[in-house]
């Protein structure tokens, strides 16, 4: 093999081993079906106002909990969210959440600093459930106003 062949073989070997290190990262990331943001122009104001406020994310047993506040102020990536300091200890992905979005069919997406949806809560019935489950999250429960 001449010098060019051994350099190419070395580069390919390095590229393949680097790719192998990235696969676990990519495998852990969830991919969500794209859906459109909700067009709130024709939505009843009272129904829309009810979306904002205090929530609790819970696992299926109710033992792991995380409190968040969905705010109506816009920012890069969606609307502002306040995440309790202990949330990442309960659900690690919450340490990466920086915004939220209201999507069609009243779906709530939690997004990271890169504007990527990391968690999606949908309403197949009268409650918000994580579809698919991420970090053991089961439901998003609306807390009463203070």
Wavefront OBJ file of the C-alpha trace (Angstrom):
o trace
v 0.000 0.000 0.000
v 1.441 3.424 -0.904
v 1.489 6.392 1.505
v -1.828 7.783 0.248
v -3.582 4.459 0.810
v -2.401 4.160 4.406
v -3.460 7.765 5.154
v -6.908 7.078 3.698
v -7.223 3.830 5.650
v -6.222 5.636 8.848
v -8.736 8.442 8.222
v -11.519 5.937 7.560
v -10.631 4.018 10.707
v -10.656 7.226 12.761
v -13.961 8.317 11.222
v -15.630 4.989 11.942
v -14.402 4.890 15.537
v -15.558 8.505 16.053
v -18.942 7.613 14.625
v -19.150 4.746 17.099
v -18.681 7.181 19.972
v -21.522 9.371 18.683
v -24.056 6.580 18.207
v -24.973 6.283 21.912
v -25.667 10.024 22.007
v -27.866 9.888 18.927
v -29.618 6.749 20.164
v -30.647 8.500 23.392
v -32.203 11.462 21.588
v -35.925 11.201 20.925
v -37.315 12.063 17.486
v -40.757 13.641 17.351
v -43.161 13.856 14.441
v -43.319 17.468 13.245
v -46.583 19.216 14.057
v -47.600 22.824 13.517
v -47.803 25.456 16.245
v -51.364 26.150 17.334
v -53.059 29.028 15.552
v -54.409 30.809 18.618
v -56.235 33.567 16.706
v -59.585 31.760 16.758
v -59.202 30.042 20.131
v -61.487 30.936 23.048
v -59.480 33.294 25.297
v -60.485 31.509 28.516
v -59.343 28.141 27.132
v -56.056 29.629 25.990
v -55.482 31.405 29.312
v -55.986 28.079 31.111
v -52.931 26.588 29.377
v -50.548 28.995 31.111
v -49.549 28.514 34.713
v -48.234 25.967 37.177
v -47.860 22.284 36.325
v -46.331 19.185 37.821
v -44.643 16.493 35.756
v -45.097 13.059 37.361
v -43.921 9.529 36.751
v -46.480 6.698 36.614
v -46.168 6.009 40.359
v -46.495 9.668 41.342
v -43.318 9.422 43.434
v -41.105 11.435 41.073
v -42.361 14.980 40.561
v -41.129 18.166 38.934
v -42.799 21.575 39.067
v -42.789 23.940 36.113
v -44.489 27.193 35.163
v -45.563 27.715 31.565
v -45.380 31.442 30.897
v -46.947 33.426 28.072
v -43.868 35.552 27.291
v -42.163 34.721 23.996
v -38.451 34.033 23.664
v -36.140 32.344 21.177
v -37.437 28.827 20.645
v -40.935 29.289 22.073
v -42.375 30.712 25.273
v -40.698 31.092 28.640
v -40.716 28.244 31.110
v -39.649 28.182 34.731
v -38.248 24.804 35.798
v -37.786 24.000 39.500
v -34.158 23.465 40.510
v -34.672 19.828 41.538
v -36.327 18.766 38.258
v -33.146 17.504 36.586
v -32.548 15.180 39.536
v -35.982 13.609 38.975
v -36.035 13.733 35.163
v -32.553 14.412 33.679
v -33.833 15.869 30.400
v -35.383 18.757 32.348
v -31.882 20.163 32.902
v -31.845 20.935 29.174
v -35.299 22.519 28.823
v -35.269 26.249 28.044
v -38.680 26.951 26.454
v -42.057 25.477 25.615
v -44.440 25.583 22.650
v -48.196 25.177 22.256
v -48.821 23.005 19.205
v -51.884 21.826 17.281
v -54.427 19.765 19.244
v -53.281 21.453 22.482
v -49.990 19.531 22.447
v -47.254 20.950 24.694
v -43.643 20.574 23.573
v -40.718 21.236 25.919
v -37.665 22.352 23.943
v -33.935 22.768 24.532
v -31.568 25.646 23.755
v -31.131 24.327 20.210
v -34.930 24.626 19.742
v -35.286 20.856 19.553
v -38.349 19.183 21.058
v -37.165 16.990 23.923
v -40.504 16.123 25.581
v -44.030 16.112 24.151
v -47.250 16.034 26.161
v -50.460 15.233 24.288
v -54.087 14.935 25.329
v -55.544 11.638 24.104
v -58.174 12.067 26.824
v -58.740 14.692 29.528
v -55.136 14.756 30.731
v -51.677 15.487 29.327
v -49.486 12.409 28.901
v -45.894 12.089 27.703
v -45.971 10.445 24.276
v -43.530 8.771 24.099
v -42.365 8.505 27.691
v -39.058 10.335 28.280
v -36.951 9.753 31.437
v -39.919 8.044 33.086
v -42.268 11.039 32.684
v -45.886 9.940 32.550
v -48.152 12.972 32.851
v -48.286 16.747 33.023
v -50.738 17.744 35.746
v -52.184 21.281 35.944
v -51.904 22.689 39.482
v -54.536 25.033 40.896
v -53.807 28.743 40.685
v -52.423 30.243 43.865
l 1 2 3 4 5 6 7 8 9 10 11 12 13 14 15 16 17 18 19 20 21 22 23 24 25 26 27 28 29 30 31 32 33 34 35 36 37 38 39 40 41 42 43 44 45 46 47 48 49 50 51 52 53 54 55 56 57 58 59 60 61 62 63 64 65 66 67 68 69 70 71 72 73 74 75 76 77 78 79 80 81 82 83 84 85 86 87 88 89 90 91 92 93 94 95 96 97 98 99 100 101 102 103 104 105 106 107 108 109 110 111 112 113 114 115 116 117 118 119 120 121 122 123 124 125 126 127 128 129 130 131 132 133 134 135 136 137 138 139 140 141 142 143 144 145 146
